[in-house]
Amino acid sequence: MVLMCKIGCYALYENGYLSVEHVVVKTRRIGTDPPRITRLLNRLHDREFPEWTERRPKYFARHMANVSRGE
């Protein structure tokens, strides 16, 4: 289990807005994102992800490969 932030990061993760690569959060922004979402994603991008372990890279990579944002 991975703990996510109080502002709804788990929902953002499950819907493909963000993932984790090598200890940092990576976001997937698209031109049709509402301004509020864009600002939030900008704040989260490249932040350290303290729940990272060496066992998780495959999990995060598989999720990113299978969740589309409709780009």
C-alpha positions in Angstrom: 0.0 0.0 0.0 1.2 3.5 -0.8 0.0 6.5 1.2 -1.1 9.5 -0.9 -1.5 13.1 0.0 -4.6 14.6 1.5 -5.4 16.7 -1.6 -6.5 13.7 -3.6 -3.3 12.4 -5.1 -4.6 8.9 -5.2 -7.5 9.9 -7.5 -5.0 11.9 -9.6 -2.8 8.8 -9.7 -5.6 6.4 -10.6 -6.8 8.7 -13.4 -3.3 9.1 -15.0 -2.5 12.6 -13.9 0.6 11.6 -12.0 2.9 8.7 -11.3 6.3 8.2 -9.7 9.6 7.8 -11.4 12.8 7.2 -9.4 11.7 8.8 -6.1 9.9 11.8 -7.6 6.4 12.6 -8.7 5.9 13.0 -12.5 2.8 14.6 -13.8 1.0 14.2 -17.2 -0.6 17.5 -18.1 -2.6 18.1 -21.2 -3.9 21.3 -22.8 -7.5 20.7 -21.8 -6.8 20.5 -18.1 -8.7 23.1 -16.1 -6.5 25.9 -14.7 -7.0 24.6 -11.1 -5.7 21.1 -12.0 -2.8 22.6 -14.0 -1.7 24.6 -10.9 -2.0 21.6 -8.7 0.0 19.4 -11.0 2.7 22.1 -11.3 3.0 22.1 -7.5 3.3 18.3 -7.4 5.7 17.8 -10.4 9.2 16.7 -9.4 8.4 16.5 -5.7 10.1 13.8 -3.7 7.9 10.7 -3.1 8.9 9.4 0.4 7.0 6.1 0.0 9.5 5.0 -2.8 11.2 1.7 -2.5 13.3 -0.4 -4.9 10.4 -2.9 -5.1 8.0 -0.3 -6.7 9.4 0.8 -10.1 7.7 -2.0 -12.1 4.4 -1.3 -10.4 4.5 2.4 -11.3 5.8 1.8 -14.8 3.0 -0.7 -15.5 0.4 1.7 -14.2 1.7 4.6 -16.5 1.7 2.3 -19.5 -1.9 1.3 -18.9 -3.6 4.5 -17.9 -4.4 7.0 -20.6 -5.1 10.7 -20.1 -6.6 10.9 -23.6 -3.6 12.7 -25.2 
